[in-house]
Amino acid sequence: MALDMSTAVKVKIGSGWIPMAKPPTDSTRETLSVEDAVLLERLLSETYYFVDHPDFDTPSIERDLFVATAKLISKTATRFETHPDEISDAVTSGERVPTLTHAQEQHLFMRYNFARLKIATILHQFADKRLSATAMRNLLAWGHRALAARAVVVRLNMPLVLAMAKRTKLTHIDFNEMVSEGNMALLRSVEKFDSSRGYKFSTYSCRAILKSFSRVAMRAGRYRGTFPTEFDPAMERSDFVDSRRVSIENDCVDELKDIFVNNLAGLSNVETTVIRERFALGIHVEPTDAKAKTLEQVGQIIGVTKERVRQIQNNALKKMRLTLEERYLAA
């Protein structure tokens, strides 16, 4: 081919070498839609592959593949004029398409890879140079053509992934995960398939899809080795700490009752009266029918102000707390 790629960035497929072009000016990029801006960034940042074909050297190849030579819809457009295509139009409209013949499938892949070849050519022409506005629009137009051709191939072959996922007996693997991995393998197969070798795409992609299922099974096996049981939210957090705290609180209440009943803290008669009346404790340290009294009500009983009652109460509670701590330390 006339495309010389001996001084650019290396890629893995038969395209050889692809250069890196610089983005256009900010004012030029501001004219793009969000979709085109994303596509442009992708084309300029990713290594772009294409699979070569002997017929790409034919002068009339573009007209043979796309009915007519590429022509933008308008001077500022980023898409080429489209022409009726039986297969692509049927897939886009959601119609059921019969199984493609080898010639039809090869035609689709040639369209896809020729569009990618055009993208590589533009990138090579602007290696280490800033894209012009015209080159940017042509680059995007060929990018849209490549995406459209790939979409047709993928939609036609997605039932293959579902069929193989159903036939693959991996009971411990989620079916949706298998389909997801199979779809990714299908996309990778579209990128690398060489239609010039004469094989059907399904023959090539089936092996890649099966290998993706094997990778899922291997990951699941490693996961099972690390986590042998299923995730149980009830086991995620133990209630031991809460249960232990409740148990300790109950023990403390019982201890305080014993301290108060037997006056182990050495409370005076006034302090005992204040604690009993403030917390509505009867002789057996159980709540009585009477409600707990306020500081002012207790002050009226013992003949002091409510502030003095608060001081007596705090002093009595301090004595009881110290006694409780001593008993726990002794235990």
Contacts in CASP RR format, 6 or more apart in sequence:
PFRMAT RR
TARGET T0000
AUTHOR 0000-0000-0000
METHOD contacts of the structure
MODEL  1
MALDMSTAVKVKIGSGWIPMAKPPTDSTRETLSVEDAVLLERLLSETYYF
VDHPDFDTPSIERDLFVATAKLISKTATRFETHPDEISDAVTSGERVPTL
THAQEQHLFMRYNFARLKIATILHQFADKRLSATAMRNLLAWGHRALAAR
AVVVRLNMPLVLAMAKRTKLTHIDFNEMVSEGNMALLRSVEKFDSSRGYK
FSTYSCRAILKSFSRVAMRAGRYRGTFPTEFDPAMERSDFVDSRRVSIEN
DCVDELKDIFVNNLAGLSNVETTVIRERFALGIHVEPTDAKAKTLEQVGQ
IIGVTKERVRQIQNNALKKMRLTLEERYLAA
1 52 0 8 1.000
1 56 0 8 1.000
1 57 0 8 1.000
3 117 0 8 1.000
3 120 0 8 1.000
3 121 0 8 1.000
3 124 0 8 1.000
4 124 0 8 1.000
5 15 0 8 1.000
5 16 0 8 1.000
5 17 0 8 1.000
5 18 0 8 1.000
5 19 0 8 1.000
5 120 0 8 1.000
5 124 0 8 1.000
6 17 0 8 1.000
7 17 0 8 1.000
7 19 0 8 1.000
7 127 0 8 1.000
8 17 0 8 1.000
8 18 0 8 1.000
8 19 0 8 1.000
8 20 0 8 1.000
8 124 0 8 1.000
8 127 0 8 1.000
9 17 0 8 1.000
9 18 0 8 1.000
9 19 0 8 1.000
9 20 0 8 1.000
9 47 0 8 1.000
10 16 0 8 1.000
10 17 0 8 1.000
11 17 0 8 1.000
11 18 0 8 1.000
11 47 0 8 1.000
11 48 0 8 1.000
11 49 0 8 1.000
12 49 0 8 1.000
13 49 0 8 1.000
13 50 0 8 1.000
13 51 0 8 1.000
13 191 0 8 1.000
13 192 0 8 1.000
14 50 0 8 1.000
14 51 0 8 1.000
14 52 0 8 1.000
15 48 0 8 1.000
15 49 0 8 1.000
15 50 0 8 1.000
15 51 0 8 1.000
15 52 0 8 1.000
15 116 0 8 1.000
15 117 0 8 1.000
15 120 0 8 1.000
18 47 0 8 1.000
18 48 0 8 1.000
18 49 0 8 1.000
18 120 0 8 1.000
18 123 0 8 1.000
18 124 0 8 1.000
19 123 0 8 1.000
19 124 0 8 1.000
19 126 0 8 1.000
19 127 0 8 1.000
19 128 0 8 1.000
20 44 0 8 1.000
20 123 0 8 1.000
20 127 0 8 1.000
20 128 0 8 1.000
21 44 0 8 1.000
21 122 0 8 1.000
21 123 0 8 1.000
21 125 0 8 1.000
21 126 0 8 1.000
21 127 0 8 1.000
21 128 0 8 1.000
21 129 0 8 1.000
21 130 0 8 1.000
21 131 0 8 1.000
22 44 0 8 1.000
22 126 0 8 1.000
22 128 0 8 1.000
22 129 0 8 1.000
22 130 0 8 1.000
22 131 0 8 1.000
23 29 0 8 1.000
23 40 0 8 1.000
23 41 0 8 1.000
23 44 0 8 1.000
23 130 0 8 1.000
23 131 0 8 1.000
24 130 0 8 1.000
24 131 0 8 1.000
24 132 0 8 1.000
24 133 0 8 1.000
24 135 0 8 1.000
24 136 0 8 1.000
25 130 0 8 1.000
28 133 0 8 1.000
28 136 0 8 1.000
29 37 0 8 1.000
29 40 0 8 1.000
29 136 0 8 1.000
31 76 0 8 1.000
32 40 0 8 1.000
32 78 0 8 1.000
32 140 0 8 1.000
33 78 0 8 1.000
36 78 0 8 1.000
36 140 0 8 1.000
39 140 0 8 1.000
39 143 0 8 1.000
39 144 0 8 1.000
39 147 0 8 1.000
40 136 0 8 1.000
40 139 0 8 1.000
40 140 0 8 1.000
43 119 0 8 1.000
43 123 0 8 1.000
43 139 0 8 1.000
43 140 0 8 1.000
43 143 0 8 1.000
44 123 0 8 1.000
44 131 0 8 1.000
48 116 0 8 1.000
48 119 0 8 1.000
48 120 0 8 1.000
48 123 0 8 1.000
49 116 0 8 1.000
49 191 0 8 1.000
49 192 0 8 1.000
50 113 0 8 1.000
50 114 0 8 1.000
50 116 0 8 1.000
50 117 0 8 1.000
50 119 0 8 1.000
50 120 0 8 1.000
51 109 0 8 1.000
51 113 0 8 1.000
51 192 0 8 1.000
51 193 0 8 1.000
51 194 0 8 1.000
51 195 0 8 1.000
52 113 0 8 1.000
52 117 0 8 1.000
53 110 0 8 1.000
53 113 0 8 1.000
53 114 0 8 1.000
53 195 0 8 1.000
53 196 0 8 1.000
54 196 0 8 1.000
55 61 0 8 1.000
55 110 0 8 1.000
56 110 0 8 1.000
56 113 0 8 1.000
56 114 0 8 1.000
56 117 0 8 1.000
58 64 0 8 1.000
61 114 0 8 1.000
62 69 0 8 1.000
62 70 0 8 1.000
62 114 0 8 1.000
63 69 0 8 1.000
65 107 0 8 1.000
65 110 0 8 1.000
65 111 0 8 1.000
65 114 0 8 1.000
66 80 0 8 1.000
66 83 0 8 1.000
66 111 0 8 1.000
66 145 0 8 1.000
67 83 0 8 1.000
67 84 0 8 1.000
67 85 0 8 1.000
68 81 0 8 1.000
68 83 0 8 1.000
70 80 0 8 1.000
70 118 0 8 1.000
70 138 0 8 1.000
70 141 0 8 1.000
70 142 0 8 1.000
71 80 0 8 1.000
71 81 0 8 1.000
72 78 0 8 1.000
72 79 0 8 1.000
72 80 0 8 1.000
72 81 0 8 1.000
72 137 0 8 1.000
72 138 0 8 1.000
72 141 0 8 1.000
73 79 0 8 1.000
73 80 0 8 1.000
73 81 0 8 1.000
76 137 0 8 1.000
77 137 0 8 1.000
77 141 0 8 1.000
78 137 0 8 1.000
78 140 0 8 1.000
78 141 0 8 1.000
78 144 0 8 1.000
79 140 0 8 1.000
79 141 0 8 1.000
79 144 0 8 1.000
80 141 0 8 1.000
80 142 0 8 1.000
80 144 0 8 1.000
80 145 0 8 1.000
87 97 0 8 1.000
87 100 0 8 1.000
87 104 0 8 1.000
87 108 0 8 1.000
87 152 0 8 1.000
88 148 0 8 1.000
88 149 0 8 1.000
88 152 0 8 1.000
90 96 0 8 1.000
90 97 0 8 1.000
91 97 0 8 1.000
91 151 0 8 1.000
91 152 0 8 1.000
91 155 0 8 1.000
91 156 0 8 1.000
92 152 0 8 1.000
97 156 0 8 1.000
100 108 0 8 1.000
100 156 0 8 1.000
102 198 0 8 1.000
102 200 0 8 1.000
105 195 0 8 1.000
105 200 0 8 1.000
105 201 0 8 1.000
106 195 0 8 1.000
106 196 0 8 1.000
106 198 0 8 1.000
108 149 0 8 1.000
108 152 0 8 1.000
108 153 0 8 1.000
109 153 0 8 1.000
109 193 0 8 1.000
109 195 0 8 1.000
109 201 0 8 1.000
110 195 0 8 1.000
111 145 0 8 1.000
111 149 0 8 1.000
112 146 0 8 1.000
112 149 0 8 1.000
112 150 0 8 1.000
112 153 0 8 1.000
112 190 0 8 1.000
115 142 0 8 1.000
115 143 0 8 1.000
115 145 0 8 1.000
115 146 0 8 1.000
115 149 0 8 1.000
116 142 0 8 1.000
116 146 0 8 1.000
118 138 0 8 1.000
118 142 0 8 1.000
119 139 0 8 1.000
119 142 0 8 1.000
119 143 0 8 1.000
119 146 0 8 1.000
122 131 0 8 1.000
122 135 0 8 1.000
122 138 0 8 1.000
122 139 0 8 1.000
122 142 0 8 1.000
123 139 0 8 1.000
125 135 0 8 1.000
126 132 0 8 1.000
126 135 0 8 1.000
131 139 0 8 1.000
150 187 0 8 1.000
150 190 0 8 1.000
153 190 0 8 1.000
153 201 0 8 1.000
154 186 0 8 1.000
154 187 0 8 1.000
154 190 0 8 1.000
157 186 0 8 1.000
157 201 0 8 1.000
157 202 0 8 1.000
157 205 0 8 1.000
158 183 0 8 1.000
158 186 0 8 1.000
160 186 0 8 1.000
160 202 0 8 1.000
160 205 0 8 1.000
160 206 0 8 1.000
160 209 0 8 1.000
161 179 0 8 1.000
161 182 0 8 1.000
161 183 0 8 1.000
161 185 0 8 1.000
161 186 0 8 1.000
161 209 0 8 1.000
162 179 0 8 1.000
164 182 0 8 1.000
164 206 0 8 1.000
164 209 0 8 1.000
164 210 0 8 1.000
164 213 0 8 1.000
165 175 0 8 1.000
165 178 0 8 1.000
165 179 0 8 1.000
165 182 0 8 1.000
165 213 0 8 1.000
168 178 0 8 1.000
168 210 0 8 1.000
168 213 0 8 1.000
170 178 0 8 1.000
170 213 0 8 1.000
170 216 0 8 1.000
170 217 0 8 1.000
170 220 0 8 1.000
172 220 0 8 1.000
172 224 0 8 1.000
173 213 0 8 1.000
173 216 0 8 1.000
173 217 0 8 1.000
173 220 0 8 1.000
177 216 0 8 1.000
178 213 0 8 1.000
178 216 0 8 1.000
181 212 0 8 1.000
181 213 0 8 1.000
181 215 0 8 1.000
181 216 0 8 1.000
182 209 0 8 1.000
182 212 0 8 1.000
182 213 0 8 1.000
184 212 0 8 1.000
185 205 0 8 1.000
185 208 0 8 1.000
185 209 0 8 1.000
185 211 0 8 1.000
185 212 0 8 1.000
186 205 0 8 1.000
186 208 0 8 1.000
186 209 0 8 1.000
188 208 0 8 1.000
189 201 0 8 1.000
189 204 0 8 1.000
189 205 0 8 1.000
189 208 0 8 1.000
189 209 0 8 1.000
190 201 0 8 1.000
190 205 0 8 1.000
193 201 0 8 1.000
193 204 0 8 1.000
193 205 0 8 1.000
195 201 0 8 1.000
252 324 0 8 1.000
255 324 0 8 1.000
255 327 0 8 1.000
255 328 0 8 1.000
256 320 0 8 1.000
256 324 0 8 1.000
257 285 0 8 1.000
258 264 0 8 1.000
259 265 0 8 1.000
259 320 0 8 1.000
259 323 0 8 1.000
259 324 0 8 1.000
259 327 0 8 1.000
260 267 0 8 1.000
260 272 0 8 1.000
260 275 0 8 1.000
260 281 0 8 1.000
260 285 0 8 1.000
260 320 0 8 1.000
261 284 0 8 1.000
261 285 0 8 1.000
263 272 0 8 1.000
264 323 0 8 1.000
264 327 0 8 1.000
265 316 0 8 1.000
265 319 0 8 1.000
265 320 0 8 1.000
265 322 0 8 1.000
265 323 0 8 1.000
266 319 0 8 1.000
267 275 0 8 1.000
267 316 0 8 1.000
267 319 0 8 1.000
267 320 0 8 1.000
270 302 0 8 1.000
270 312 0 8 1.000
271 312 0 8 1.000
271 315 0 8 1.000
271 316 0 8 1.000
271 319 0 8 1.000
272 316 0 8 1.000
273 298 0 8 1.000
273 301 0 8 1.000
273 302 0 8 1.000
274 298 0 8 1.000
274 302 0 8 1.000
274 309 0 8 1.000
274 312 0 8 1.000
274 313 0 8 1.000
274 316 0 8 1.000
275 281 0 8 1.000
275 313 0 8 1.000
275 316 0 8 1.000
275 317 0 8 1.000
275 320 0 8 1.000
276 282 0 8 1.000
277 292 0 8 1.000
277 293 0 8 1.000
277 297 0 8 1.000
277 298 0 8 1.000
277 301 0 8 1.000
278 292 0 8 1.000
278 293 0 8 1.000
278 295 0 8 1.000
278 298 0 8 1.000
278 309 0 8 1.000
278 313 0 8 1.000
279 292 0 8 1.000
280 287 0 8 1.000
280 288 0 8 1.000
280 290 0 8 1.000
280 291 0 8 1.000
280 292 0 8 1.000
280 293 0 8 1.000
281 287 0 8 1.000
281 288 0 8 1.000
282 288 0 8 1.000
293 301 0 8 1.000
294 306 0 8 1.000
295 306 0 8 1.000
295 307 0 8 1.000
295 309 0 8 1.000
295 310 0 8 1.000
295 313 0 8 1.000
296 306 0 8 1.000
296 309 0 8 1.000
298 306 0 8 1.000
298 309 0 8 1.000
299 305 0 8 1.000
299 306 0 8 1.000
299 308 0 8 1.000
299 309 0 8 1.000
302 309 0 8 1.000
304 312 0 8 1.000
END
